[in-house]
């Protein structure tokens, strides 16, 4: 499934709500575009572990958690949780 995830795909929660946009797959994580998504800080990227991907549906990456929970799972480049 990882090979199906491409740049500019929309990342959505299990509830269909927008979480972010794929910049690229970076190792075992999806790197989100800087200026998009719930917790976007605008100056750096956030990441989501590939383990939270439930499915790839067309041009969307669906996560296993609802959007409001998924943003709490986002990480900084270091792997530390995002400080919301």
Secondary structure, DSSP 4 states (H G I P E B T S, - for coil): -GGG--TTPEEE-TTS-EEEEEEEEETTEEEEPTT-STT--SSS--EEEGGGEEEEETTEEEESS-HHHHGGG-B-TTSPBP--
